[in-house]
Amino acid sequence: MAKTILEVNDVSMKFNLSKEKVDTFKDYVIKSLKREIHYNEFWALKHVSFKMMKGDRIGILGLNGAGKSTLLKVIAGVYDPTSGSVKRYGKIAPLLELGAGFDPQYTGAENIFLYGSVLGFSHSFLQEKFDEIVAFSELKDFIDVPIKNYSSGMRSRLGFSIATIVSPEILILDEVLSVGDAKFRRKSEKKIMDMFEDGASVLFVSHSVDQVERLCNKAIILDHGKVIASGEVAGVAEQYREITGDNKNQK
C-alpha cells in the first residue's frame, strides 16, 4: 500500500498589499502612526487540498499569477499559511530560487559552504562533496571568482549543483530545469530523473505542459489560487491545453 508522504489540507494564503506608495522606511513609520497605510487583501491560495503518495511526481500547472510558486513556498515552509495545514513525512529539498542565499562578494567556493548551510548541510558534508558539486556545475575555472561576476545562468548552475547533492524524500522544483544552456538543461533533467529512480517524490512547477507529461505521473491545475483540476497527468494536461489554447495536435 502506498505511503502518504505529504498532505496539504485546506491551505489558504493571504497577502496584504499596500495601496500607497511609500519610498522610505521613515515614510512608512510616519504613515503607519497616522494610520494612513491602507491595504488590499490578496488571496494567493484559496482552500488548496491534495495528498502526495510516496513515489508520486506531481506537476503543478497554471498561468502566471495562479499561485504555483506560493504553494511550493508554503509546502517548503518558507511561508506559514494563513489557514490550513501542511504535513510532511520526509526530508524536503526545495529547489525554488536557486542561489537566492548566495553572497555576491564571496567566491563560488565560499558560497558552496554558505548556501549549503542554508539548505541544512553540514560543513564536513560539503567538504566531502565539494569536488562533486564543482564538477557537476562545470564551473571549475570560475570557482574562486566572486559570485557578483557570475552570469545568472552560472549562479543557477551552482545553486542547482549544491541543492541536488543529496537525494531527499520530497523534491520541490520551481522552473529549475530551465537553468543554463541546452546541454546543462539536459544534464539537470537527467539528475532529476536519477532522483526519481532513487524513489524521490516530486512537486514540479513548469510552464511546459510537455515537460510535465514527460516527468510526472499526476498533475494539478491552479487558477487564481484554486485547484480546478487534479488527477492522472494525461487527462489534466489535456484539460490545461484546452484552457490555454495549446492544442498538441496543431502545428
C-alpha positions in Angstrom: 0.0 0.0 0.0 1.4 3.4 -1.0 2.5 5.6 1.9 1.3 9.2 2.2 4.4 11.5 2.2 2.7 14.9 2.0 -0.7 16.3 3.0 -1.9 19.8 2.1 -5.1 20.4 4.0 -7.4 23.4 3.1 -4.5 25.8 2.7 -5.2 29.5 2.0 -2.6 32.3 1.8 -3.4 36.0 2.2 -1.0 38.9 1.4 -1.8 42.5 2.4 -0.8 44.8 -0.5 -0.3 48.4 0.4 -2.3 50.9 -1.7 0.0 53.8 -1.0 3.4 54.5 -2.5 6.0 54.6 0.4 9.5 55.5 -0.6 11.4 55.2 2.7 11.1 53.3 6.0 10.7 56.7 7.7 7.7 57.5 5.5 6.3 54.1 6.3 6.6 54.6 10.1 5.0 58.1 9.9 2.1 57.0 7.7 1.6 53.9 10.0 1.5 56.1 13.1 -1.0 58.4 11.3 -2.9 55.3 10.2 -2.6 56.4 6.6 -1.4 53.0 5.4 -4.3 51.0 3.8 -4.1 47.5 2.4 -5.8 45.4 -0.2 -6.2 41.8 0.7 -4.9 39.4 -1.9 -5.6 35.7 -1.6 -2.8 33.9 -3.4 -4.2 30.5 -2.4 -7.7 29.5 -1.6 -8.6 26.2 0.1 -6.0 24.1 -1.6 -6.0 20.4 -0.6 -4.3 17.3 -2.0 -2.2 14.3 -0.9 1.1 13.1 -2.3 1.9 9.4 -2.1 5.5 8.1 -2.0 6.9 7.9 -5.5 4.4 10.4 -6.9 5.6 13.0 -9.3 3.1 15.8 -9.3 3.2 18.6 -11.9 1.6 22.0 -11.0 0.3 23.9 -14.0 -1.2 27.3 -14.2 -0.9 30.7 -15.8 1.2 33.5 -14.3 -0.2 34.6 -11.0 -2.1 31.3 -10.4 -0.3 30.7 -7.1 2.1 28.0 -8.2 5.3 29.4 -6.6 3.4 30.5 -3.5 2.1 27.0 -3.0 5.6 25.5 -3.2 6.9 28.0 -0.7 4.1 27.1 1.7 4.9 23.4 1.3 8.6 24.1 1.8 8.0 26.1 4.9 9.1 29.5 3.5 5.6 30.8 4.2 3.2 29.9 7.0 -0.3 29.5 5.5 -3.0 32.0 6.6 -5.2 29.0 7.3 -5.0 25.3 6.7 -2.0 23.0 7.3 0.8 21.1 5.6 2.0 17.8 6.9 5.3 16.5 5.6 6.5 12.9 6.2 10.1 13.1 5.0 13.1 15.3 4.3 12.3 18.1 1.8 14.8 19.6 -0.7 13.3 22.8 -2.1 14.8 24.0 -5.4 12.9 27.3 -5.5 15.0 30.4 -6.2 18.4 28.8 -6.9 21.3 30.8 -5.5 19.0 33.1 -3.5 21.2 32.6 -0.5 24.4 33.5 -2.3 26.6 36.4 -1.1 27.8 38.3 -4.2 31.0 39.3 -2.5 32.1 35.7 -1.8 33.6 33.3 -4.3 31.8 30.4 -5.8 33.8 28.1 -3.4 32.8 30.1 -0.4 29.2 30.2 -1.5 29.1 26.4 -1.7 29.5 26.4 2.1 27.3 29.4 2.7 24.4 28.2 0.5 24.9 24.6 1.6 24.5 25.6 5.2 21.3 27.5 4.4 20.0 24.2 2.9 20.9 22.4 6.1 24.1 20.6 5.0 27.0 20.3 7.5 30.4 21.8 6.8 32.0 18.4 6.8 29.4 17.0 4.4 30.0 19.9 2.0 33.8 19.4 2.2 33.3 15.8 1.3 31.0 16.7 -1.7 32.9 19.8 -2.8 34.7 18.4 -5.8 31.4 16.6 -6.9 29.5 19.9 -6.7 32.1 21.8 -8.7 32.4 19.1 -11.3 28.6 18.9 -11.9 28.3 22.7 -12.1 31.1 22.8 -14.8 32.5 26.0 -13.0 35.9 24.7 -12.0 37.7 27.6 -13.8 35.4 30.2 -12.0 35.0 28.6 -8.6 37.4 31.1 -7.0 35.8 34.1 -8.7 33.3 36.3 -6.7 29.7 35.4 -7.4 29.0 39.0 -8.4 30.9 38.3 -11.6 28.8 35.3 -12.5 26.1 35.3 -15.1 22.6 34.4 -13.9 23.0 31.0 -15.6 26.3 30.3 -13.8 24.6 31.2 -10.4 21.7 28.9 -11.2 24.0 26.1 -12.2 26.0 26.3 -9.0 22.8 26.6 -6.9 21.3 23.5 -8.6 24.6 21.5 -8.1 24.6 22.3 -4.4 20.8 21.7 -3.8 20.8 18.3 -5.6 23.8 16.8 -3.9 21.5 14.7 -1.7 18.5 12.5 -2.6 15.6 13.7 -0.5 12.2 12.0 0.1 10.4 15.1 -1.3 11.9 17.2 -4.0 10.3 20.6 -4.8 11.2 22.1 -8.2 10.1 25.6 -9.4 11.1 26.1 -13.0 14.7 25.0 -12.2 15.0 22.7 -15.2 15.3 25.9 -17.4 18.7 26.8 -15.9 21.8 27.1 -18.0 22.3 26.3 -21.7 20.7 23.4 -23.5 23.5 21.0 -22.6 23.2 21.7 -18.9 19.4 21.6 -19.1 19.6 18.0 -20.4 22.2 17.2 -17.7 20.0 18.7 -14.9 16.9 16.9 -16.2 18.9 13.6 -16.1 19.9 14.4 -12.5 16.3 14.8 -11.5 15.4 11.6 -13.3 18.1 9.8 -11.3 16.4 11.1 -8.1 13.1 9.7 -9.4 14.9 6.3 -9.8 16.1 6.6 -6.2 12.4 7.0 -5.1 12.1 10.7 -4.5 8.6 12.1 -4.6 8.4 15.3 -6.6 6.4 18.5 -6.8 7.2 20.2 -10.0 6.2 23.7 -11.4 6.7 24.2 -15.1 5.2 26.3 -17.9 5.9 23.4 -20.2 3.0 21.0 -20.3 5.1 18.7 -22.4 7.8 18.6 -19.8 5.2 17.9 -17.1 3.8 15.0 -19.1 7.3 13.6 -19.6 8.4 13.8 -16.0 5.2 13.4 -13.9 2.5 10.8 -13.3 0.0 13.2 -11.8 -0.9 16.9 -12.2 -2.8 19.8 -10.7 -4.1 23.0 -12.4 -4.2 26.1 -10.3 -6.3 29.1 -11.3 -6.3 32.3 -9.2 -5.2 30.3 -6.2 -7.8 27.5 -6.5 -7.3 23.9 -7.6 -9.6 23.5 -10.7 -8.3 20.1 -11.8 -6.2 17.2 -10.5 -5.5 13.6 -11.3 -3.6 11.5 -13.8 -1.2 13.6 -15.8 -2.6 12.8 -19.3 -6.1 14.0 -18.6 -5.0 17.1 -16.6 -2.5 18.0 -19.3 -5.2 17.8 -22.0 -7.5 20.0 -19.9 -4.7 22.5 -19.5 -4.1 22.6 -23.2 -7.8 23.4 -23.7 -7.6 26.2 -21.2 -4.5 27.7 -22.8 -5.5 27.0 -26.4 -2.3 25.0 -26.9 -3.6 22.1 -28.9 -0.8 19.5 -29.2 -2.1 18.3 -32.5 -2.0 21.7 -34.1 1.3 22.5 -35.8 
